Amino acid sequence: MVGTAYLSPEPGAEAFAPVGKQVKEGETVLIIEAMKTMNQIPAPRSGTVKRVLVDDGSPVEYGETLLIIE
């Protein structure tokens, strides 16, 4: 396990990138906590979030697809 994925900035807050949201390249779409450090993950390109493939608080690995932006 590399880290833990969080879909919002804090518990109970609105998700950074829910399905259907338009995001811009560089906009934070989720946070990965690794070794007590919160790492903001930016959108690799602009588009619409079509699917979120991880659950809030779930463990993630290197190279894992986290969401789909079209």
Residue frames relative to the residue before (quaternion, step in Angstrom):
aa qw qx qy qz dx dy dz
M 1.0000 0.0000 0.0000 0.0000 0.00 0.00 0.00
V 0.3111 -0.7569 0.5515 0.1617 3.55 -0.83 1.03
G 0.7880 -0.1995 0.1753 0.5555 3.56 0.90 -0.90
T 0.4828 -0.6252 0.5277 0.3124 3.50 -1.38 -0.26
A 0.3238 -0.7565 0.5421 0.1703 3.58 -0.87 1.00
Y 0.0613 -0.7676 0.6375 0.0274 3.53 -1.05 0.86
L 0.3373 -0.7853 0.4957 0.1544 3.56 -0.78 1.06
S 0.7629 0.2314 -0.1495 0.5849 3.60 1.27 -0.22
P 0.6405 -0.5699 0.3540 0.3737 3.59 -1.19 0.43
E 0.7872 -0.0200 0.0152 0.6162 3.59 1.22 -0.47
P 0.6552 -0.5128 0.3574 0.4244 3.61 -1.15 0.44
G 0.8091 0.2610 -0.2119 0.4820 3.56 -0.93 0.94
A 0.5841 0.5775 -0.3748 0.4299 3.59 1.25 -0.19
E 0.6324 -0.5246 0.4120 0.3938 3.56 -1.28 0.36
A 0.5378 -0.6331 0.4546 0.3214 3.59 -1.04 0.79
F 0.5801 -0.5853 0.4427 0.3536 3.57 -1.17 0.66
A 0.8302 0.0176 0.0682 0.5530 3.58 0.80 -1.05
P 0.0429 -0.8098 0.5851 0.0054 3.61 0.23 1.20
V 0.6648 -0.4819 0.3793 0.4264 3.58 -1.25 0.37
G 0.7726 0.3259 -0.2656 0.4758 3.56 -0.93 0.98
K 0.5766 0.6013 -0.3846 0.3976 3.59 1.19 -0.31
Q 0.3804 -0.6729 0.5869 0.2412 3.54 -1.13 0.76
V 0.0447 -0.7949 0.6050 0.0088 3.59 -0.81 1.00
K 0.3387 -0.7164 0.5744 0.2053 3.54 -1.25 0.54
E 0.6237 -0.5327 0.4098 0.3990 3.56 -1.15 0.61
G 0.7942 0.2831 -0.2334 0.4844 3.58 -0.88 0.99
E 0.5388 0.6144 -0.4011 0.4140 3.61 1.25 -0.27
T 0.5062 -0.6511 0.4700 0.3147 3.60 -0.96 0.83
V 0.1312 -0.8085 0.5716 0.0492 3.57 -0.83 1.05
L 0.7801 -0.1036 0.0368 0.6159 3.58 1.27 -0.31
I 0.3602 -0.6990 0.5718 0.2338 3.55 -1.34 0.10
I 0.1495 -0.7455 0.6412 0.1038 3.55 -1.11 0.77
E 0.2078 -0.7558 0.6101 0.1153 3.57 -0.76 1.07
A 0.0922 0.7767 -0.6146 0.1024 3.55 -0.73 1.11
M 0.8470 -0.0538 -0.0157 0.5286 3.55 -0.74 1.11
K 0.6975 -0.5048 0.2376 0.4497 3.56 0.94 1.07
T 0.5960 0.5245 -0.3719 0.4810 3.60 1.27 0.35
M 0.2914 -0.7479 0.5733 0.1645 3.57 -0.87 0.99
N 0.0961 -0.8069 0.5828 -0.0012 3.56 -0.60 1.22
Q 0.2977 -0.7493 0.5654 0.1738 3.58 -0.62 1.13
I 0.2181 -0.7741 0.5860 0.0992 3.56 -0.86 1.03
P 0.2563 -0.7989 0.5269 0.1359 3.59 -0.58 1.15
A 0.5666 -0.5535 0.4769 0.3810 3.56 -1.26 0.43
P 0.4248 -0.7253 0.4782 0.2545 3.61 -0.81 0.94
R 0.7839 0.0100 -0.0037 0.6208 3.59 1.28 -0.39
S 0.5714 -0.5684 0.4601 0.3725 3.56 -1.30 0.21
G 0.3682 0.7185 -0.5423 0.2325 3.57 -1.15 0.60
T 0.5879 -0.5535 0.4588 0.3709 3.52 -1.35 -0.36
V 0.4252 -0.6769 0.5341 0.2753 3.58 -0.94 0.89
K 0.1869 -0.8127 0.5479 0.0668 3.56 -0.57 1.21
R 0.8069 -0.0497 0.0755 0.5838 3.57 1.04 -0.71
V 0.2063 -0.7293 0.6388 0.1323 3.56 -1.11 0.78
L 0.2341 -0.8392 0.4848 0.0766 3.56 -0.54 1.22
V 0.7038 0.3762 -0.2637 0.5419 3.60 1.28 0.03
D 0.4073 -0.6783 0.5522 0.2628 3.54 -1.23 0.50
D 0.6044 -0.5478 0.4299 0.3870 3.55 -1.19 0.52
G 0.8219 0.2106 -0.1773 0.4987 3.58 -0.83 1.01
S 0.5225 0.6498 -0.4154 0.3635 3.60 1.23 0.14
P 0.5203 -0.6283 0.4723 0.3340 3.60 -1.14 0.59
V 0.1237 -0.7884 0.6001 0.0544 3.58 -1.12 0.73
E 0.2984 -0.7442 0.5796 0.1457 3.54 -1.30 0.52
Y 0.6570 -0.4677 0.4063 0.4296 3.57 -1.33 0.21
G 0.8387 0.2330 -0.1672 0.4629 3.56 -1.04 0.80
E 0.4875 0.6694 -0.4331 0.3558 3.60 1.24 -0.04
T 0.4013 -0.6826 0.5516 0.2622 3.59 -0.99 0.84
L 0.2242 -0.8191 0.5217 0.0816 3.56 -0.69 1.14
L 0.7872 -0.0978 0.0681 0.6051 3.57 1.08 -0.72
I 0.3486 -0.7225 0.5608 0.2048 3.53 -1.26 0.39
I 0.0651 -0.7749 0.6288 -0.0033 3.55 -0.83 1.09
E 0.0878 -0.7936 0.6013 0.0305 3.59 -0.81 1.03
